[in-house]
């Protein structure tokens, strides 16, 4: 029997205009509703977090709102350090660096510990 429930949630927000911002709000709300459905008395871990089709700000909102239900988040790691991405400086490297820094900030906010959702 699994000790932890895990889920992958895809939200594809964009806040480039008002219509897309409203769409994000709907998708984020639906994602939270789906996430609530996974709360069955076991810790929930959200897998494969990465800002592929959303901004870091929108992803931060998802992290903040999902803390009520999730005890952890797993992102993809390409094996390079943030310093290696800083040195290369290509557009893709800058995006991945932003992601790594964001993920580290989120870990620091929880003290690197899992949360105890309601």
N, C-alpha and C positions, 0 to 999 in steps of 0.2 A: 504494500500500500504506500502511496506517495505521501510524504510528510509535508510537502510544499506544493501548492497549486501555482502553476505558472501560465502566463498568457502573453500573447503578442497583440498589441493594439496599434492600429494604423490610423493616425489622424493626418489629414493632408491639408492643413490650414495655410492660409496666406492672408496677410493683412494689407495687401496693396491697394484695395479699395473697399468701400463700405459693404458691397455685396459679398465679397470674399471674406470680410471680417465677420459678417453675419453667418456665413457658411461655416467658418471655423467654430463659432460659438455653438452651432447645432452639432457639428461633428464632435467637439470636445464634450458636450453634454451627453451625446450618445455613447462616447467612449467611457465616460464615468458610469453611465447606467450599465454598460456591459461589464465593467470592472466590478461594480457592486454585486453583480450576479455570480462572480467567482468567489465571493466571501462566504465560504461554507464551513467556517470554523478552523481552517488551516491558514498558515501564512500565505500571502499572495506575492509572487515575484513577477515583475513585468520584464519581459525579455526584449532584446534587440532594439533598445532605445537609441535613436540617432535622428538628428534634425534633417532628414532627407528632403521633406517637402513642407517644412515649417521653419519659422525663425527660432533663434535661441530664446527669445522672449516668450513665444508661444509654447515652446517646449518647457520653459520654466513654469509657466502657468499650469501645464499638464502635471508636472512633478508636484507642484504645490497642492493642486486639487486631489491628486491621486494618493497623497500621503495618508489620507483618511482611511484608505483601503489596502494599500500596498505596504509591504515591509521591506521591499528591496527592488532595485532596478539593475538590469544587466545590459551593458552596452557592448558594442563591438570594438575590439582593440586591434590595430593593425601591426603592433609590435615595435613602433618607433616611439621615442620619448618626445615630450613636448619640445624640448630643446632641438631635437633633430628637425622637427617641423618648422621651428622658428628659423633655423639656419637655411633651409631650402627656400622657403618663402614663395612657393608657387601658389596659385589660387586654390587648388585643391588642398594643399598643405595648410593654408590659412584657415580654411573651413574646418578641417579636421582638428587643427590646434584649438580653434574656438570651442569645438565640441569637447575635447579633452579637458580644457580648462573649466568649462561649464560642469562637466561630470565631477571633476575634482572638487569644485565649489559645493556642489550638492552633497558630496560625501562629507565634506568638512562641516556642513550645516547640521548633519546628523551625528557628528563625531565618529563617522565611519561605522556606526552601529545601525542595525536594523531598527525599524520603528515598530511600535506596538499599536496597530490600527484598532479602531473601535469594533 
